[in-house]
Amino acid sequence: MSANPQWDISRALGVAKLFHLVCGARDACVAPFLTLYLRQLGLAAPWVGILMGAKHLIAAVWAPVCAFLAKSYQKRRVLLIGSLLCSVGASLLMVLVPPLDRDRSCNGSHATVLPPGVTLTVNVTAAPSPASNHPAGARSLLAEGSPGVSGTDGFREGPGEGSQEPFSHRPDYFAGSTEGARTTSRVLHPVTSGVKDTPWEGALRVVGTSLPLLAGGTAVASPASLSAAKRNSWALDLSLEGLRWTFILSLGFMVFWELLAAPLEQVADDSLYEYLDFVDATDRYRSLWIWRLLGMSAGVCGIAALVGQLDCFLTTSGPRGVVYFYGYSLISTLALLVSIAFPVPICRRREPSYKMVKALSLVGGNPRLIVLGLTIFLIGAATSTVQDFLFWHMKDHGSSELVMGFSVALGLLGEILLHPFRSPLLRKLSRVGTVGLGLGCLAGQLLYYSFLWSWWSVLPAQILSAVSHGALWWAVGASTEDLATPGTERPLSSMFRGQFYGVGASLGSFVGGFVVMRFSLPVLYQACCVVLLLWLALFLSIQPRLPQERKVNYTKLLAMEASDTSDSEEGSERDWLVKAMKDEHSDWRG
């Protein structure tokens, strides 16, 4: 077996490091900015939440199925190459999705759909007319188009009427002034509560608002503008139909893309682990995640820097962000070349194929694993709200894509720098304490995000990501190794990271989009913070009451150094096997 060239461990690890680096950069080109691109297409928060929820759900369910089939039929390399090759074309389909407003240009003179909670200052220009004419006509039309809403359709007038207020995120709405006309400035706020519309109508009402206000730069304040508004009703119907098509096409393309790309990571990890397991080198597998984080850090900063430079050269009409998909496709091609040399074991080891079922039954019979699974589920739900809508919040405060990318890279690099303190942290705080610390840091981040006041204010909170993500998952991994039976460590860890976390992220995206639409993004973050703090208190209170069912892992015990044993009578009392058997017997009697 050693003469077989497939067991070149140094070469295999080098290729695996390069593959993780390239795939990390590939994923970072699109994943952090995808919801921002969907917003620029004209989709409101509920529909973005549905798209991202479907994406997370497909990844959680489809990836293990493909990994099982690829292993059973020995088609892992075919799946790796096919996934990378097909995802190149599937990602470019997103560029073909028509935006709601096709008349967009790089100079910023294009219209975008306002998210809920964004304050908009509009110059309302009214032609001189008798005071008795335009108020009645305007109010009657507005009342007909938006029952129960005062001011303008879908907006309420804020305090500051008659004086123009600056805003940090300048939406690309503007109105020209006519010579000799009377111009006033009103601060308009999208109304997100108290409207008894269906979710679809509520999401589309923001689109309908821009047409009568901004079509000609004049407010509906005269008989002439009333007739213009009636002519705009046909354009409004076309806009609503266009938004439906934008959503349907985005959903179809994203589902197709995710079906092709989701199995890649799990199949590659399983293949590499089994390859190293044949030669007892799995200890070197644990350090490969650092290369993936390095690739993600480089990719997210690099693509963010390119967006501002190349978008206008690649397209002059359409939403910003097509560079994300071009970069994803380019790096996927590079990963395709690396995957040809990726280590895939040829020899088939006979192992039971029901390990995932055994791991699931283990979770159902262990209260500690049940509590840990619920914790990961809530973490996935809360984290998805950050991944989906944090960049929206930063964009509303004037942030650029480069600052967004740097904020993501700051959290990833912090996780790498904290890794040398992993063992001391777990030893001093214990696994339960580290999980509690991670939950507390994540709740603190969400609360902080709800009070952002500037584009740079998000950066200090990103330092906590090293604990809220890195240390939290270290404690989860150590807990699963302790509580798992021999042979179920990896399936159990994969289930927690894939299925429990993925289903939680899917639910968080579904619910989060509608919460943002109904209330606001700060309210969503504050609600997530309260839920996490309540679960943290419950988690810490029930841990001492759970039965101690720590099992003896004889594989780990046999791997201990021989120096721990002694032939003397005194040393025999410290013999690891005798001590382990005594502890297990005492636990059984107790």
Secondary structure, DSSP 8 states (H G I E B T S, - for coil): -TTSGGG-HHHHHHHHHHHHHHHHHHHHHHGGGHHHHHHHHT--HHHHHHHHHHHHHHHHHHHHHHHHHHHHTT-HHHHHHHHHHHHHHHHHGGGGS--S-----TTS-S-----TT--EEEEEEE----TTTHHHHHHHHHHHHSTT--SBTTEEE-S-TTS----SS--S------TT-EEEEEEEEE--SS----HHHHHHHHHHHHHHHHSSS--S-SHHHHHHHHHHHHHHHHHHHHHHHHHHHHHHHHHHHHHHHTHHHHHHHHHHHHHHHTTT-GGGGGGTHHHHHHHHHHHHHHHHHHHHHHHHHH-SSS-TTHHHHHHHHHHHHHHHHHHTT-----S-----TTHHHHHHHHHHT-HHHHHHHHHHHHHHHHHHHHHHHHHHHHHHTT--HHHHHHHHHHHHHHHHHHGGGHHHHHHHHHHHHHHHHHHHHHHHHHHHHTT--STTTTHHHHTTHIIIIIIHHHHHHHHHHHHS-TT-HHHHHHHIIIIIHHHHHHHHHHHHHHHHHHS-HHHHHHHHHHHHHHHHHHHHHHGGGS-------HHHHHTS-GGG--SSHHHHTT-HHHHHHHHHHHHHH-
